[in-house]
C-alpha cells in the first residue's frame, strides 16, 4: 500500500515539475514576442541589400544606438580610469569612423540571426530593395528625389531593423547602428553604390 | 499497479512536453506575423492566432479580430490581404 502511495506521489511531483517547465517556456516565448513585433532576425535579406544596412543620419533618434555598442563602451569603464565617461563617449564616437564597414558580414549576420522571423526578413528585404531602386534611380537621374529625401526612408529602415533586433540580438543591432553612417556613405556615393551593386549582382 | 502509474506519468510527460514545443512554435510564428504586418503598415496590435495555408502563406487573426492572409506573391513580395 505504501508503495502505491509513494508511486502516486512521485507521479504527482513529476507532473507538477513538467507543467512548471512548460509554463516557463511559454513565458519566455511570450516575453520575446512583444519585442518581436519589431523583431526580427532575418533581416539578412535587408542586410544583403544595400538599403537594409543603410547608415542613418545621426539625428537625435539615433543617439540611442551608440548605447547599443555597450560592449566597447563598458570595457573602458571597467578599467576604472580617471575620466572614464569622457573616454567612453569619445571612443564610441570615433569607432564608427575607424571601423571598416563590412557589409557582407552584416548581411550574413542578418540572414542568420534568429531574432527575426522568415516573413519579417522577406518583408524587410522587399523594402530594402525598394529603397535601393530609388537610390539607383537617383544616381541615374531618373528619380528627382534628393539624397536628403532618400535619407529619411533609409533611417526608417534602420530603425525598423534595430527595433526588431535590439532585444534579441543586441550585438547585431549595435553593429548595424555603428555602421549606419558608413552604409549611407556607400549608398549616397554613386561610385561606391554602383560598385556595391555590381558586387552583389555579380 | 505501480507500472501502470509510471506509464501514465511518462505519457503525461511526453504530452506536456510536445504541447509546450508546439506552443512555442505557434508563439514564434505569431510574433513573426505581427512584425510582418507592422512592417507592411497594417493596423494589427497583435496576432492572436494563425493558420498555415502553405509555404510562407498564413492566415493571421489580429487582436481586433481582423484577419489577413499573409503570403509571398510570385514576384517575391510579402503581401497582406484583408479577409
Interface residues (C-beta under 8 A of the other chain):
Chain A: X3 X4 X7 X8 X10 X11 X14 X15 X18 X19 X21 X22 X25 X26 X29 X30 X32 X33 X36 X37 X38 X39 X40 X116 X117 X118 X119 X120 X122 X123 X124 X126 X127 X160 X164
Chain B: X1 X2 X5 X6 X8 X9 X12 X13 X16 X17 X19 X20 X23 X24 X27 X28 X29 X30 X31 X32 X33 X34 X35 X36 X38 X39 X40 X46 X56 X58 X70 X72 X76 X77 X78
